[in-house]
Amino acid sequence: MRKVSQPIYDRIDNGVYNVQSDQWWQPDSAFYQMKVALNPVRVGYAKRKLVEELKIDPQVTAALDVGCGGGFLTEEIARMGFDSTGVDPSERSVRAAASHARESGLDIRYGTGVGESLPFEDRSFGAVFCCDVLEHVRDLPKVISEISRVLKPGGVFCYDTLNRTWASLLGAIKIGQVWKPWAFMPPDLHVWRMFIKPGEMKSLLRRNGLEWKGHRGIVPDVPIPRLLGYLRKRARGEWTYGELAGKVRMVESRVTVVMYMGYAVKRFPSGADLKKQE
């Protein structure tokens, strides 16, 4: 997979994270749905893989959240016990995240920066998270390269993203953003051509010294016809975003056609690699 062309990248509205940065922690906002509906499944998956299966001790591990936004995931990483840092291109989102962390009594370091050029030394973190972000970046290969660079050998990379399928074009783009009877996210928040197939993701991981370990799908916990009915109520103004979020949760599944999450472990350098560094 290559760097996205400028005409395609220009179609995505990443500026929404600056304009609506004060909405991150407002219960009746489109952004807050990510905390209520999506965060639990990704946090549960990460905790199971890192702590329960890989036996990583959060108390002695530094973790980085790339594209932290308002800090939904970063705060959960800190609550797991990790020494947590969040970085995001949006200065206003970072300020919102830092303010909420202080109010919550959480010791989290936040700063501005882009995934293509992370402002950290090599091998700085034992875990790196990048969720709901990879489908927004222009140079995905560079972002994966940078994540590998700042990750210690044996460290773990956890991520989730959107699959580039006809199902995701219908669900995430048309229903999620375009068709007004159901749309629940800002228009142009995502561009379908920037979605990432699982095979492409595995190839990028392999080329950057990251050993892919698994993928799991993320799906709604209600049947699609019922979900469409819920979205229609929200679009008509019968329900608020908060009420919608109280009705739908995303859950783990074998179905990866729309959204999936996964993890990879950074390989230890081989003898040949060590000789090259000498």
MARROSE-801440 format. One record per residue (C-alpha): residue in three letters; z, x, y. Coordinates in steps of 0.25 Angstrom, whole numbers. Example, Ala and Ser with C-alpha at 12.3 -4.5 7.8 and 13.67 -1.06 7.14 Angstrom:
2
 rest     z     x     y
  ALA    31    49   -18
  SER    29    55    -4
This chain:
278
 rest     z     x     y
  MET     0     0     0
  ARG    -4     5    14
  LYS     1     4    28
  VAL    -3   -10    34
  SER   -15   -10    43
  GLN   -11   -13    58
  PRO   -19   -26    59
  ILE   -10   -32    47
  TYR     3   -26    52
  ASP     0   -32    66
  ARG     0   -46    59
  ILE    15   -45    56
  ASP    26   -48    66
  ASN    37   -38    64
  GLY    41   -40    79
  VAL    48   -53    75
  TYR    60   -45    70
  ASN    61   -40    84
  VAL    59   -54    91
  GLN    68   -61    82
  SER    78   -51    79
  ASP    89   -59    85
  GLN    86   -69    74
  TRP    90   -60    62
  TRP   104   -66    60
  GLN   102   -80    66
  PRO   104   -90    54
  ASP    93   -99    58
  SER    82   -89    59
  ALA    70   -85    50
  PHE    75   -71    49
  TYR    89   -75    44
  GLN    82   -82    32
  MET    81   -67    26
  LYS    96   -65    26
  VAL    99   -79    20
  ALA    87   -81    10
  LEU    82   -67     7
  ASN    93   -57     9
  PRO   102   -61    -3
  VAL    91   -59   -13
  ARG    87   -45    -8
  VAL   101   -40    -6
  GLY   105   -45   -20
  TYR    93   -38   -26
  ALA    96   -25   -19
  LYS   111   -25   -22
  ARG   108   -28   -37
  LYS    98   -16   -38
  LEU   105    -6   -29
  VAL   120    -8   -32
  GLU   120   -15   -46
  GLU   108    -9   -53
  LEU   106     5   -46
  LYS   121     7   -44
  ILE   119    11   -29
  ASP   133    12   -22
  PRO   131     6    -8
  GLN   143    12    -3
  VAL   137    26    -3
  THR   122    22    -1
  ALA   115    21    13
  ALA   105    10    14
  LEU    94     7    23
  ASP    87    -6    27
  VAL    73    -4    32
  GLY    69   -16    41
  CYS    83   -21    42
  GLY    79   -32    52
  GLY    92   -39    57
  GLY   100   -33    45
  PHE   101   -44    35
  LEU    98   -34    23
  THR   105   -22    30
  GLU   118   -30    31
  GLU   118   -34    16
  ILE   115   -19    12
  ALA   127   -15    21
  ARG   136   -26    14
  MET   132   -20     0
  GLY   139    -7     5
  PHE   127     2     9
  ASP   127    11    21
  SER   117     3    28
  THR   106     6    38
  GLY    95    -4    43
  VAL    82     0    51
  ASP    72    -9    57
  PRO    60    -8    67
  SER    66   -20    76
  GLU    76   -15    85
  ARG    81   -29    88
  SER    83   -32    73
  VAL    91   -19    72
  ARG   100   -23    83
  ALA   102   -37    77
  ALA   105   -31    63
  ALA   115   -21    70
  SER   122   -32    78
  HIS   124   -40    65
  ALA   129   -29    57
  ARG   140   -26    67
  GLU   144   -40    68
  SER   145   -40    53
  GLY   153   -28    52
  LEU   142   -20    45
  ASP   140    -5    47
  ILE   125    -4    47
  ARG   116     6    54
  TYR   103     0    60
  GLY    91     6    67
  THR    77     4    71
  GLY    66    10    63
  VAL    53     7    55
  GLY    51     8    40
  GLU    40    18    41
  SER    49    28    48
  LEU    63    26    44
  PRO    73    34    53
  PHE    81    40    42
  GLU    82    53    35
  ASP    76    55    21
  ARG    85    50     9
  SER    95    43    19
  PHE    97    30    10
  GLY   101    26    -4
  ALA    95    12    -2
  VAL    84     7     7
  PHE    81    -8     9
  CYS    68   -14    15
  CYS    68   -29    14
  ASP    58   -39    20
  VAL    52   -27    28
  LEU    41   -20    20
  GLU    31   -31    22
  HIS    33   -29    37
  VAL    30   -14    38
  ARG    16    -8    41
  ASP    17     5    33
  LEU    24     1    20
  PRO    21    14    13
  LYS    28    22    24
  VAL    40    12    24
  ILE    42    15     9
  SER    40    30    11
  GLU    51    29    22
  ILE    60    21    13
  SER    59    31     2
  ARG    61    43    12
  VAL    74    38    17
  LEU    79    33     3
  LYS    87    43    -6
  PRO    82    47   -20
  GLY    88    36   -29
  GLY    89    27   -17
  VAL    84    12   -18
  PHE    74     5   -10
  CYS    76   -10   -10
  TYR    65   -19    -3
  ASP    59   -33    -3
  THR    45   -37     2
  LEU    34   -48     1
  ASN    23   -47   -10
  ARG     9   -48    -5
  THR     4   -60   -14
  TRP    -2   -74   -11
  ALA    11   -80   -13
  SER    17   -72    -2
  LEU     6   -75     7
  LEU     9   -90     5
  GLY    24   -89     5
  ALA    28   -78    14
  ILE    16   -79    24
  LYS    11   -93    24
  ILE    23  -101    21
  GLY    33   -91    27
  GLN    26   -88    40
  VAL    13   -96    43
  TRP    14  -111    38
  LYS    23  -118    48
  PRO    28  -129    39
  TRP    35  -118    31
  ALA    35  -105    39
  PHE    49   -99    40
  MET    46   -85    45
  PRO    40   -80    58
  PRO    24   -79    58
  ASP    18   -65    55
  LEU    32   -60    49
  HIS    24   -56    37
  VAL    10   -52    34
  TRP     5   -54    20
  ARG    -3   -42    19
  MET     9   -33    22
  PHE    16   -39     9
  ILE    18   -29    -2
  LYS    15   -31   -17
  PRO    25   -26   -27
  GLY    15   -16   -32
  GLU    13   -10   -19
  MET    28    -9   -16
  LYS    30    -1   -29
  SER    18     8   -26
  LEU    24    12   -13
  LEU    38    14   -19
  ARG    32    23   -29
  ARG    24    31   -19
  ASN    37    34   -11
  GLY    46    38   -22
  LEU    53    25   -25
  GLU    54    19   -39
  TRP    52     4   -39
  LYS    62    -3   -47
  GLY    59   -18   -46
  HIS    54   -30   -39
  ARG    60   -44   -38
  GLY    54   -56   -31
  ILE    61   -64   -20
  VAL    59   -79   -20
  PRO    65   -92   -14
  ASP    76   -99   -23
  VAL    69  -113   -21
  PRO    56  -118   -26
  ILE    44  -116   -16
  PRO    42  -131   -14
  ARG    56  -132    -9
  LEU    56  -120    -1
  LEU    43  -125     6
  GLY    51  -138     9
  TYR    63  -129    15
  LEU    53  -121    24
  ARG    47  -134    29
  LYS    60  -139    33
  ARG    63  -127    41
  ALA    50  -126    47
  ARG    51  -141    52
  GLY    65  -138    58
  GLU    73  -146    48
  TRP    80  -134    43
  THR    84  -121    50
  TYR    81  -107    45
  GLY    96  -107    41
  GLU    94  -119    33
  LEU    82  -114    26
  ALA    89  -101    22
  GLY   100  -109    16
  LYS    90  -116     7
  VAL    82  -104     1
  ARG    86   -91    -5
  MET    77   -80   -10
  VAL    80   -75   -24
  GLU    76   -64   -33
  SER    64   -67   -43
  ARG    53   -61   -52
  VAL    43   -67   -42
  THR    38   -57   -32
  VAL    26   -63   -27
  VAL    31   -66   -13
  MET    43   -57   -11
  TYR    50   -46   -19
  MET    61   -36   -18
  GLY    62   -23   -25
  TYR    69    -9   -26
  ALA    65     6   -29
  VAL    73    19   -31
  LYS    69    32   -24
  ARG    65    42   -34
  PHE    73    55   -35
  PRO    63    67   -31
  SER    57    74   -43
  GLY    57    89   -45
  ALA    43    89   -39
  ASP    47    82   -27
  LEU    58    91   -25
  LYS    49   103   -25
  LYS    40    97   -15
  GLN    52    95    -5
  GLU    56   110    -7
